[in-house]
Amino acid sequence: MNQFDAKANGWDIEPIHWNRSKAIAERILDYLPENQTIHALEYGAGTGILSFMLSERLSKITLMDSSSEMVKVINEKIQNAGVSHLEAFQYDLEKEEYTLKTFDLIYTQMVMHHMQNPEQIYSDFYKLLNPDGVLAVADLFLEDGSFHGEMKNVHPGFDPEAIKQQLLEIGFIDISIQPCFVMKKSSNGSLREYPVFLIFARK
C-alpha cells in the first residue's frame, strides 16, 4: 500500500484540501468560456474534490489517479451523488502512455512535485489535449524542502517561470502564471506558509 492508499479514507476530512480546491476551482471556472462543451481530465485526482467542484460546468470528466484506494473513494462518491458524467480509474502516466481519449481541458493540483519527470508528463498532457485545449497546473512555489519533511522522491516545489519555458518548448502557447492559494503547515514547531501557483497554457 502506498502513502496515498493509506490516506484515502481520511482525505476529505482535512479542511485544507477543500479550501485549496475551492480556490483553484474558482480560477479555472473564471478562465473557461461559458456555454462550451468540455471533456476534462483530472490527473492525480485524489478523492475528486476539485472535479466535483467543477462538475456543473464540465460536460464529462475523466479522473485518473495512481492510487487504487483514492479511485475507490471517488467511485463511491460518484455512485452516492448519482452523476453519470464522471468516471474514475487507476492509471499511472509515469509507467504507461494513455491513448484512448483526448481532452479539451487537463488539470492537476499538487501532483507534479510527486512526478519523477514532470517535463515528460507535460509532454504527455500536450499529446492528450485537443487543438486549442487548455492545461491548468497548480503546485507549490519553490520552497526549502520542509513542506514534505522526510518524504523522499519529491520536488521542493517549482519555479513557475522554469515550467513556463518547458511548456513553451513542448509547444504550449498563451501561458499565464498566477498565485492562487497559501497553504499553512507546521514545520519544526512553527507555522509556515507555502504559496501555490496556477499555470494556464493552451495547445
KOLVEXVO-606142 format. One record per residue: x, y, z of N, C-alpha, C, O in turn. Coordinates in pm, whole numbers, padded with zeros to 5 digits, always signed. Layout:
<nodes>
XYZXYZXYZXYZ/...
</nodes>
This chain:
<nodes>
+00086-00120+00000+00000+00000+00000+00089+00125+00000+00176+00139+00086/+00067+00216-00097+00148+00337-00100+00089+00442-00005-00017+00422+00054/+00160+00554+00009+00121+00656+00107-00018+00713+00080-00091+00747+00173/-00056+00723-00048-00186+00781-00080-00298+00679-00064-00411+00717-00035/-00268+00552-00082-00367+00449-00049-00403+00459+00099-00520+00450+00137/-00300+00478+00182-00322+00482+00326-00399+00607+00369-00468+00604+00471/-00388+00714+00293-00452+00841+00330-00591+00857+00271-00662+00951+00308/-00631+00771+00180-00751+00793+00100-00878+00811+00184-00954+00905+00161/-00900+00722+00278-01026+00726+00353-01040+00850+00441-01151+00892+00473/-00928+00910+00481-00934+01029+00564-00908+01159+00490-00903+01266+00551/-00890+01151+00359-00850+01268+00281-00952+01382+00288-00915+01499+00304/-01080+01348+00277-01184+01451+00273-01212+01515+00408-01288+01611+00416/-01152+01464+00513-01173+01521+00646-01094+01651+00663-01134+01737+00741/-00984+01665+00590-00895+01779+00607-00949+01905+00539-00964+01905+00416/-00979+02011+00613-01033+02134+00552-00941+02195+00447-00988+02256+00352/-00809+02178+00465-00715+02239+00370-00736+02186+00229-00717+02259+00132/-00774+02059+00216-00796+02002+00083-00916+02066+00015-00916+02085-00107/-01018+02098+00092-01136+02164+00037-01108+02311+00005-01148+02360-00100/-01040+02380+00095-01013+02521+00074-00923+02544-00047-00946+02634-00128/-00821+02462-00059-00730+02474-00173-00804+02444-00304-00791+02518-00401/-00882+02337-00305-00956+02302-00427-01055+02411-00465-01074+02439-00583/-01119+02471-00366-01214+02578-00394-01145+02697-00461-01198+02753-00557/-01028+02735-00411-00955+02847-00470-00914+02818-00614-00923+02904-00701/-00870+02695-00638-00829+02657-00773-00949+02647-00866-00944+02691-00981/-01057+02588-00816-01178+02574-00898-01231+02710-00942-01272+02725-01057/-01231+02807-00853-01281+02940-00889-01202+03000-01004-01259+03062-01093/-01072+02982-01003-00988+03039-01109-01003+02963-01240-01001+03023-01347/-01018+02832-01233-01042+02755-01355-01175+02794-01416-01184+02811-01538/-01278+02807-01336-01410+02845-01387-01408+02984-01449-01474+03008-01550/-01332+03075-01390-01319+03209-01447-01249+03205-01582-01278+03286-01670/-01157+03112-01598-01078+03103-01721-01157+03041-01835-01140+03079-01951/-01244+02945-01804-01313+02870-01907-01422+02953-01975-01485+03036-01910/-01444+02932-02105-01553+03002-02174-01688+02948-02128-01700+02833-02086/-01787+03032-02136-01923+02992-02099-01985+02910-02213-01948+02924-02329/-02079+02824-02175-02164+02752-02273-02082+02677-02378-02113+02681-02497/-01981+02609-02333-01900+02529-02424-01891+02386-02372-01873+02363-02252/-01905+02290-02462-01893+02150-02423-01747+02118-02397-01662+02134-02485/-01717+02074-02276-01578+02049-02237-01566+01910-02175-01633+01879-02077/-01480+01828-02235-01443+01699-02177-01308+01716-02109-01209+01751-02174/-01304+01693-01978-01184+01722-01899-01122+01597-01841-01188+01494-01823/-00993+01608-01813-00917+01505-01742-00856+01569-01618-00787+01670-01628/-00882+01510-01501-00805+01546-01383-00706+01434-01358-00744+01319-01337/-00577+01469-01359-00475+01369-01334-00424+01385-01192-00396+01496-01147/-00412+01272-01122-00379+01276-00980-00497+01331-00903-00483+01422-00822/-00614+01274-00930-00740+01332-00885-00764+01318-00735-00853+01385-00681/-00688+01233-00666-00714+01213-00524-00854+01158-00504-00890+01057-00564/-00932+01223-00420-01071+01180-00398-01170+01258-00482-01291+01247-00463/-01120+01337-00576-01208+01404-00671-01270+01533-00623-01367+01580-00683/-01218+01593-00517-01278+01715-00462-01287+01824-00568-01393+01884-00587/-01176+01849-00638-01173+01956-00738-01269+01927-00852-01341+02016-00897/-01272+01804-00899-01359+01770-01012-01507+01784-00977-01586+01829-01060/-01544+01747-00856-01683+01766-00817-01719+01914-00812-01832+01952-00842/-01623+01999-00773-01649+02143-00772-01667+02199-00913-01736+02299-00932/-01604+02136-01011-01612+02181-01149-01721+02111-01229-01747+02147-01344/-01785+02012-01170-01868+01919-01247-01990+01983-01312-02038+01933-01414/-02042+02092-01257-02161+02153-01316-02129+02225-01447-02218+02245-01529/-02003+02265-01466-01966+02336-01588-01903+02246-01694-01891+02287-01810/-01864+02126-01657-01794+02039-01750-01886+01927-01796-01960+01869-01717/-01881+01898-01926-01973+01800-01984-01938+01658-01944-02027+01576-01921/-01808+01630-01935-01762+01497-01895-01626+01513-01829-01543+01590-01875/-01605+01438-01722-01478+01444-01650-01425+01302-01632-01493+01215-01579/-01302+01283-01677-01230+01158-01652-01130+01186-01540-01049+01278-01548/-01136+01105-01435-01047+01124-01321-00950+01007-01315-00991+00891-01309/-00821+01038-01317-00716+00937-01307-00636+00956-01181-00609+01069-01139/-00597+00846-01119-00505+00851-01006-00431+00718-01000-00486+00614-01035/-00306+00724-00954-00228+00601-00944-00261+00521-00819-00218+00406-00805/-00338+00581-00727-00376+00513-00603-00510+00443-00619-00611+00507-00647/-00511+00314-00603-00636+00238-00616-00736+00276-00507-00857+00274-00532/-00688+00310-00388-00779+00346-00279-00842+00483-00302-00958+00503-00269/-00766+00577-00358-00824+00706-00393-00934+00688-00497-01041+00747-00486/-00908+00607-00597-01007+00582-00702-01131+00515-00644-01243+00544-00685/-01110+00426-00550-01224+00361-00484-01313+00463-00415-01436+00456-00424/-01252+00560-00346-01328+00665-00279-01404+00749-00382-01521+00781-00362/-01338+00785-00493-01405+00863-00597-01527+00790-00649-01635+00849-00660/-01513+00664-00680-01624+00588-00737-01741+00576-00639-01857+00575-00679/-01710+00567-00511-01816+00567-00411-01889+00701-00409-02012+00705-00397/-01813+00810-00422-01874+00944-00424-01957+00964-00551-02064+01026-00547/-01909+00914-00663-01985+00924-00788-02117+00850-00776-02222+00900-00816/-02109+00729-00721-02231+00649-00703-02329+00718-00607-02449+00722-00633/-02278+00771-00497-02364+00836-00398-02428+00963-00453-02540+00997-00417/-02355+01033-00541-02406+01158-00598-02500+01132-00715-02575+01221-00756/-02496+01011-00770-02583+00978-00881-02550+01053-01009-02640+01084-01087/-02422+01085-01030-02382+01157-01151-02330+01058-01255-02267+00958-01222/-02358+01088-01380-02320+00995-01487-02209+01049-01576-02158+00976-01661/-02170+01175-01558-02069+01233-01648-01929+01236-01586-01838+01298-01640/-01912+01168-01472-01780+01150-01413-01744+01003-01414-01826+00917-01382/-01619+00974-01452-01570+00837-01448-01428+00839-01392-01350+00930-01421/-01395+00739-01311-01264+00736-01246-01201+00599-01261-01268+00496-01254/-01070+00599-01283-00999+00472-01286-00853+00493-01252-00800+00604-01262/-00788+00386-01212-00648+00389-01173-00560+00392-01297-00577+00310-01388/-00466+00487-01299-00373+00494-01412-00251+00574-01369-00261+00668-01291/-00135+00534-01419-00009+00600-01385+00063+00637-01515+00121+00551-01581/+00058+00766-01550+00120+00811-01675+00272+00798-01672+00336+00799-01777/+00330+00787-01555+00475+00768-01549+00516+00628-01593+00632+00604-01627/+00421+00535-01591+00452+00397-01625+00398+00356-01761+00451+00263-01823/+00294+00423-01808+00231+00381-01933+00163+00499-02001+00096+00579-01936/+00182+00509-02132+00118+00616-02209-00031+00587-02225-00071+00472-02245/-00111+00691-02216-00256+00677-02233-00294+00729-02371-00257+00840-02408/-00369+00649-02447-00400+00686-02585-00548+00668-02620-00584+00682-02737/-00632+00637-02524-00771+00601-02556-00858+00722-02586-00952+00711-02665/-00830+00839-02525-00913+00957-02543-00826+01081-02547-00711+01079-02504/-00884+01189-02599-00822+01321-02587-00921+01414-02517-01039+01382-02503/-00871+01529-02474-00949+01613-02383-00939+01761-02423-00845+01803-02490/-01040+01836-02381-01041+01981-02402-00972+02055-02289-00926+02168-02306/-00966+01992-02173-00908+02052-02054-00841+01943-01971-00899+01837-01949/-00719+01971-01926-00649+01882-01832-00607+01967-01714-00551+02075-01731/-00633+01919-01593-00593+01995-01475-00536+01902-01368-00575+01786-01357/-00445+01957-01289-00385+01885-01176-00366+01983-01061-00351+02103-01083/-00368+01932-00940-00332+02015-00824-00241+01937-00731-00273+01825-00690/-00128+01996-00699-00033+01938-00603+00009+01797-00642+00028+01709-00558/+00025+01777-00772+00059+01645-00825+00200+01644-00883+00275+01548-00863/+00236+01749-00955+00360+01743-01033+00486+01731-00947+00586+01677-00993/+00482+01779-00823+00603+01765-00741+00625+01620-00696+00730+01588-00641/+00527+01534-00720+00544+01391-00692+00593+01314-00815+00625+01195-00805/+00598+01379-00931+00640+01312-01054+00794+01312-01064+00858+01413-01036/+00849+01202-01102+00995+01195-01116+01044+01275-01236+01153+01331-01232/+00964+01281-01342+01000+01356-01463+00882+01441-01507+00810+01404-01600/+00861+01555-01441+00745+01638-01474+00738+01679-01620+00630+01684-01678/+00852+01710-01680+00851+01757-01819+00794+01650-01912+00725+01683-02009/+00822+01524-01885+00765+01417-01967+00613+01412-01951+00541+01386-02047/+00565+01435-01830+00421+01437-01807+00357+01554-01881+00248+01539-01936/+00423+01670-01882+00370+01783-01959+00361+01748-02107+00265+01786-02175/+00460+01676-02158+00455+01632-02298+00339+01536-02321+00271+01543-02424/+00316+01447-02225+00202+01357-02235+00070+01434-02236-00021+01403-02312/+00061+01536-02151-00060+01618-02147-00082+01686-02283-00195+01693-02332/+00026+01736-02341+00015+01803-02471-00045+01710-02576-00132+01749-02653/+00002+01586-02576-00050+01487-02671-00197+01455-02644-00272+01425-02737/-00237+01461-02518-00374+01425-02481-00474+01538-02500-00595+01516-02491/-00425+01659-02527-00515+01773-02545-00561+01784-02690-00483+01762-02783/-00687+01820-02707-00738+01854-02839-00680+01989-02882-00632+02064-02798/-00684+02020-03012-00639+02153-03055-00712+02263-02979-00834+02257-02962/-00638+02363-02934-00688+02474-02854-00725+02431-02712-00787+02508-02638/-00688+02309-02674-00716+02261-02539-00632+02334-02435-00530+02394-02467/-00678+02326-02310-00617+02403-02201-00558+02310-02096-00619+02209-02059/-00439+02344-02049-00376+02277-01936-00375+02373-01818-00338+02489-01832/-00415+02324-01701-00411+02403-01577-00335+02322-01472-00375+02211-01438/-00226+02378-01423-00141+02308-01325-00125+02394-01201-00074+02506-01209/-00167+02342-01087-00147+02410-00959-00046+02331-00877-00058+02210-00861/+00055+02402-00826+00155+02334-00744+00230+02436-00659+00206+02556-00668/+00320+02386-00578+00394+02469-00484+00500+02553-00554+00571+02505-00642/+00511+02680-00512+00629+02756-00546+00751+02687-00483+00738+02612-00387/+00866+02715-00539+00990+02658-00486+01002+02689-00337+00988+02804-00295/+01029+02585-00257+01043+02601-00112+01169+02529-00064+01243+02474-00145/+01192+02531+00065+01319+02480+00119+01319+02331+00147+01414+02279+00207/+01215+02261+00106+01207+02117+00129+01136+02078+00256+01117+01960+00283/+01096+02178+00335+01032+02147+00463+00886+02105+00450+00831+02046+00542/+00823+02134+00336+00682+02104+00321+00655+01955+00340+00559+01917+00407/+00739+01871+00281+00718+01727+00288+00805+01658+00393+00801+01536+00408/+00882+01736+00465+00959+01678+00574+01055+01569+00525+01140+01594+00440/+01040+01449+00580+01129+01339+00548+01086+01259+00425+01152+01163+00387/+00978+01297+00364+00931+01224+00245+01036+01232+00135+01091+01339+00107/+01064+01120+00072+01166+01114-00032+01102+01118-00171+00982+01096-00187/+01185+01146-00269+01144+01143-00409+01034+01242-00442+00942+01212-00519/+01043+01362-00382+00951+01470-00416+01033+01594-00450+01142+01615-00396/+00979+01677-00539+01043+01804-00573+01005+01908-00467+00891+01910-00421/+01099+01995-00428+01068+02100-00330+00999+02219-00397+01049+02332-00392/+00886+02193-00458+00817+02297-00532+00888+02328-00662+00981+02258-00702/+00843+02435-00729+00896+02470-00861+00904+02621-00879+00831+02696-00815/+00992+02662-00966+00992+02798-01020+00896+02798-01138+00928+02736-01240/+00782+02863-01129+00685+02857-01238+00738+02913-01370+00692+02873-01477/+00834+03006-01363+00893+03058-01487+00971+02948-01560+00974+02945-01683/+01033+02859-01484+01104+02746-01545+01004+02650-01610+01030+02597-01718/+00890+02628-01544+00786+02544-01604+00734+02609-01732+00710+02540-01831/+00717+02740-01729+00670+02811-01849+00763+02784-01967+00717+02760-02079/+00893+02787-01944+00988+02760-02052+00976+02617-02102+00983+02592-02222/+00958+02523-02012+00939+02384-02052+00814+02370-02139+00816+02301-02240/+00706+02435-02098+00581+02426-02173+00595+02489-02311+00542+02436-02409/+00665+02601-02319+00688+02666-02449+00767+02574-02542+00737+02564-02661/+00867+02507-02488+00949+02417-02569+00867+02297-02619+00892+02246-02728/+00771+02255-02540+00685+02143-02581+00589+02186-02691+00551+02105-02776/+00549+02315-02691+00459+02364-02794+00339+02440-02741+00257+02488-02819/+00327+02452-02608+00216+02527-02550+00231+02676-02579+00342+02726-02598/+00118+02746-02582+00116+02890-02605+00026+02956-02500-00035+02889-02417/+00019+03088-02504-00071+03166-02417-00057+03123-02271-00157+03093-02205/+00065+03122-02222+00091+03074-02086+00081+03188-01987+00140+03294-02006/+00006+03165-01881-00006+03266-01774+00017+03200-01639-00009+03081-01621/+00067+03279-01545+00101+03230-01411+00036+03323-01309+00042+03445-01323/-00025+03264-01206-00083+03345-01100-00075+03271-00967-00087+03149-00964/-00053+03343-00857-00065+03280-00725-00212+03251-00700-00299+03329-00741/-00242+03140-00634-00383+03106-00617-00421+03064-00476-00540+03061-00442/-00324+03032-00392-00359+02984-00258-00232+02984-00174-00121+02979-00226/-00251+02989-00042-00138+02975+00050-00172+02864+00148-00271+02872+00222/-00089+02761+00149-00106+02652+00244-00028+02684+00371+00084+02734+00364/-00087+02655+00487-00021+02677+00615+00001+02541+00680-00091+02461+00694/+00123+02519+00721+00159+02386+00772+00265+02402+00880+00355+02485+00868/+00254+02322+00985+00353+02325+01092+00482+02258+01047+00480+02147+00993/+00593+02325+01069+00724+02269+01035+00824+02310+01144+00845+02428+01169/+00885+02210+01207+00983+02234+01313+00927+02323+01423+00997+02411+01475/+00801+02300+01457+00742+02371+01569+00684+02507+01538+00633+02574+01628/+00691+02551+01413+00635+02681+01378+00541+02666+01258+00556+02573+01178/+00446+02757+01245+00351+02754+01135+00413+02824+01015+00448+02942+01022/+00427+02751+00906+00489+02804+00785+00385+02823+00676+00284+02753+00672/+00412+02919+00588+00326+02942+00472+00394+02892+00345+00512+02916+00322/+00316+02821+00265+00366+02765+00139+00272+02807+00027+00165+02747+00010/+00308+02909-00051+00219+02956-00157+00211+02858-00273+00305+02785-00303/+00097+02860-00337+00067+02772-00451+00040+02858-00574-00031+02958-00565/+00097+02820-00688+00073+02891-00814-00022+02810-00902-00043+02691-00880/-00079+02877-00999-00162+02813-01101-00115+02861-01237-00110+02981-01263/-00080+02766-01323-00039+02796-01460-00148+02752-01556-00199+02640-01548/-00182+02841-01648-00269+02804-01761-00184+02807-01887-00101+02895-01907/-00207+02707-01974-00138+02703-02102-00235+02643-02206-00321+02561-02174/-00216+02686-02330-00305+02640-02436-00226+02566-02544-00113+02604-02576/-00286+02463-02599-00221+02389-02707-00239+02463-02839-00191+02416-02942/
</nodes>
